[in-house]
């Protein structure tokens, strides 16, 4: 069987799910429990492929082989990739939106550095050992028995106590008898915390493991997030956005990845109760965008500005929020990339402030070290 790049990318676009922030008490009124879902789009999501600008002849010329021949209408200035059907359905109900021309403050082009910074929220790669979401959860008091379904636990949710993890699909757990012996040995040496973690690993049902069926994981997540005593945070990972060759247009590698994301929000919407979805925010996170101009392999290289896709009932309205920089050469970052005019950390801080009911200035100070980020809560979310 011949393995094409498209098939390889599709096969490697494995979706993983992580839960965190279980409530210590059950909410009597489901509407008082608010949820935050982050979907990490690894590889560099092409914001101009997901949400292309209308009527820019220069842009169309620079992407002559990967232009979309069919789009879904959004606004007078922007359209939507046809793979994002659920996003469009939610848009029509004022339950999806986007922030365009945005990125974390990282202008390099390394996946390793960029993904470290998108999770840590820092400016210097590998300097921070905790994630912005974990720090936000900690100051919100969400410290109870989170679960990461992979090894190692993603940096994004490190920094809050009592998150646990275990092996994903593809790894064999030790025999239960061996785990039990190890657990008893640590009890003997009074290592209570490690013993408790081993008990969680030994008895945990492996129902939310890594999978290439994103809708299965999202359905499980929707059920858990709807519980009054369930988790308040879920994190998905979707790989495969690094489309240097054969990116495709309406169909293709990048379209397949966008479809994986769309399946996640579709399954969350269908599996969550109305009250739960009405009190949920779903935001994407990626390390950078892609170049404006296609390369000789009908793909795109690592870029800068991208877009944040958002869904859920806590959105204020359907909108493309942007300080649009333009696509003329002099307006591009380094003459080649969509520029970023909005610090993406401002959006994530605003989302945490809304969902966790924590003052924005406290998040700015304690999660993002007092950096100059802006509060977009009133513009984007129901507060």
N, C-alpha and C positions, 0 to 999 in steps of 0.2 A: 504494500500500500504506500503510495507516495504521500509524504507529509508536506503540505503546503504551509506557507507562513500563516495564512488565514486560519487553517485548521489548527495549527500549533497555538496561535493566540487564543482561539476559541476554547481549546482544550485546557489552556493554562489559566483561563479567566475563572478561577475557582472563587466561590463566595464563602466567606467565613462570617460567623456571628459571635458577638460577645455581649454578655449581659453584665450590668453593674447597677449599683445604687438600689438594692432592695430596700423597701420601706420597713422600718422597724415596727410600725403600727399600721393597721389596716385603715384605709380612708373610708369613713362612713358614707361620704358623698363622692361618687366617682369623679365628679367635675373638679374636685379640689386636688386631685392627683394629676400632675402634668409630666409628660414624657419628652425626652430628647433622644433622637435617633441620628447618628452620624454615619454616613456612607462614605468610606474612604475609597476613592477611585485612583488606584495606583497605576502609575505609568505616565501621567500627564494628560488629563482630559482636555480635548480640544474644544474650548468654549465656543469658538466660531463654527464648529461643526454641529454642536448641540443647539446653539441659538445663533444662527447666521444673520448678518445684517442684510437688509433689503436694498436692492437697487444700487449697490456699489460696483460699478463696472470694473474698476481696477482690481478689487478683491476677486471678482468672478474670473478675471483674466489670469490672476496669479494662481488660481486653483482650477484651471480649465479641465483637468482630468478627475478631480474629486469634488466638483460642485454637486450640490443636491439637485436632482431633477424633479423632486417633489418635496414640498414642505407643508407643515401645518401652520396656519396663520395665528399670530399672537397680537402684535401691535402694528402701528403704522411704520415702525422702524425695524422690527425684528420678527423672524419666523422661528419655527421649531422643527427639529429633526423628526421625521415621520416615525422613527422607532419609539418616540416618547409619547405614545398614545394615551397612557394613563395620566401622564403629566398634563396633557392637553385637556382631558376630561376633568381633572381637578382644577385646572385653570378656569374652565367655564363655570366652576362652582366657587371661585375665589379661594381655592385651597392649594394653589401652587403659585410660585413666583421665582424670580431669579435676580441675582446681583451679577452684573456683567462688568468686564474690565477690572477684575479684582484678582488678588493673589496675596499669599503671605509675603513678608518683606525679604524675599530671597531672589536674587538675580543671577545666580549660577545656573548651571545646566546639568547637575549631577543628581541622578535618582536617589542615591544614598544620602547625600546631604539634604536634598529637598524633602525627602520623606521623613527624615529625622526632625527637620524643622517644622514641618506641617503638623507633626504630632506633639512636639515639645512646646511649640509656640515661641521658641527663642529666635535669636538672630545669628548665633554662632553654632555651627553643627557640633553635636555630641557634647555640648557644654552642660545641658540640662538633663537630669536623670528622671524627671517626672514629666507627665503630659499635661497639656492645658485643661483637658477635660477632667483628669484625675484631680488636679488642684482645685478646679471649680467645684467638683463634687465634695471635696474635703471641707471647703468653707461653707458648703450648704448642709453639711452634716450627713451626707449620703455615704455612710461607711459600712453598710451591712452586707456581707456575704455576696459580693459580686462574683461573676463567673466569666472567665475568658476561655474560649474553646480552642486554644492553640498554645503552642510553646514556641518562643517565649510569649508572655503576656505583652500585648501591644503597648508601646510607650505612651500612646494617647491616654490610656486610663490608669497609668501608674501614678502613684502619689496619694492614693486613698487607701486606708487600711482595709484588710479582710476581703480583698479580691483574690480569687483562686483560679487555677487553671488546670487543665489536663491535656493529654495527648490528643491531637486531631486524628481524623481518618488517615490511614497510611502508616500509623505507628501502632505497635502492639503493647497493650498494657501488661504489666507483670501479672502473674497468676494471683488471684485474690488471696491465696494462702501466704504468698510471699509478702504482699502488701500488709496483711494482718500481722505477720511476724515482725516486720519493720516497725509498724505502728506500736506494737506491744513493747518493743525494745526502747522506743523513745519515751513511752510512758514510764518505764523503769528509771530512765535518766531525767525524768521530770521535764521533758520537752513538750509541754502541753500544746502550744500553738502548732508545732509541726505535726504532732499526733492528730490534732483536729483536721488539719489539711489532708493528711493521709486518709482519714475517715471519709472526707468529702470525695476524694478521688476513688476510693474503694467502692463507695455506694452510689456514686452519681450515675444517673441514667444517661447514656450517650445518645440523646435524641436531637441535639442541636449541633452536630459536628460539621466540619467543612464539607462542602458539597458543590457540585456543578449545577445543582438545581436550586437557584436562588429563591424561587418561590416557596420551596419547602421550608427553608430556614425562616423566611419572612413570615410565613403562616404561623410557625411555632412562636416567633417573636411577638406577633400581634396578639396571640392568645395570652402570653405571659404579661405583656404590657397592659393588657386590659384588666388584669386582676388588681383589686384594690390593694393587695399586699404584695404585688409583683414588682419587678424591677422598674426603675424610672429612666434608665439609660440603656440603650442598645447600640452596638457599633458593628457595622458590616464592613467587609473588605471585598472589593471587586478588582481583580487584576486584569491586565491586558490592554491598557490604554496607550502603550508605547508603540505607536504605529509608524515606524520609520519607513515601512514599505507596504504597498497594497492596503492603504488605509481604507479605501472604498469611499462610497458616497452615501446614497440612499441605502444601499446594502454594502456589506463588507465588515472588516474587522472592528472598526470603530463603532459602526452601527450595532454590531452584536453586543459590544460592551454596554452601550447605551440601553439596549434592550434588557440586559441583565439588571441594570439599575431600575428601569421602568417596571420590571417584574417584581422587584423588591417593594416599591411603593404600592403597586397593584395588590400584592398579597397582604401587605400590612393593612391597607384600606379595607380589604374584604374580610380579614380575620379579626379586626379590632371592633369593639363595640362602638357605636356612634359617639357616645360620650368620651371614650378613650381617644378616638381619632380627632375629635374636636379639640382635645387638650394635648395635642402632640405636635412637635416640630421635627421635620426630617430634613437634614442639611447634608450636602456633599462636601468633601474635602479632597483636594488633589495637590500635588507638589508644584506643578506649573502647567502652563498651556503649551501650545504648539506654534511653530512658525506660521506666518501668514502665507508664505509661498510654498507650494508643494515642491518636493525634491524630484530627482530624476527617477526615483523608484515609485513614484505616485504615492508617496507618504509625506509626513511632516517631521521636522526635527524638534528638539526640545526648545520651548519658548519661554514666555513670561506670563502675561496676563491670561486669565481663564474666566470661568464663571462658577458661581455657587448656585446649584439647583436646590430649591426649597419646596417642601410640601407639608400639608397638615392643617388642621383646623385653627391653629394659633396664629396663622398668617393674617395680616391685616386685610390684604386684598391681592388679587392677581395683578402683578406688575413686573416690569423689567426695571429694576433700580440701577442706575448707572450714571457716572460722570464720564460720558463717552469721550475718549481721547482722539478719535479719528483714525483712519487707516492710510492716510497719505504717508509717504516715506519719512518725512520730517517729524511726523507724529508717532511713529513707531519706536519701540524700545530698541536701541542699537540698530535702527533702520531695518529691523526684520520681524519684530514681535508686536502683538497687541500689547499696549502699555497697561499697567495696573494703576488705577487712580483711586482705588479704595483698598485699604489694608483689610484683608480677609479676617484678621483677628478681631477687628471691630464687630463683624457680623457674629462671630462665635461668642464673643463676650456679651453682646446684646441678647443672643439666644439663651445663654446660660442665665443671665439676669432675669429674663422673662420666665423661663421654665423653673428655675430653682428659687425664684422669689428672693434674690440677693441683690442688693444695691449695685448698680453698674460700677460706681466709683470704687467699691470694695473689690470687685472682680478685676478692674483695671489695675489696682494697686497690688493685690495679692496673687493674682494669676499671671498678669502680664507686666509685673514689675514697674508699674506706673508709666509705661510707654504711652506715647501720644496716639491713642486710638479713640475713635468716635462712637458715641452712643446712637445706634440706629433703631432702638427698640420702638419708639413711637412711629417711625416711618414704615417699619416692616412687620411688626408683630402686635398682637392684641395684648395690651398691658392693663 
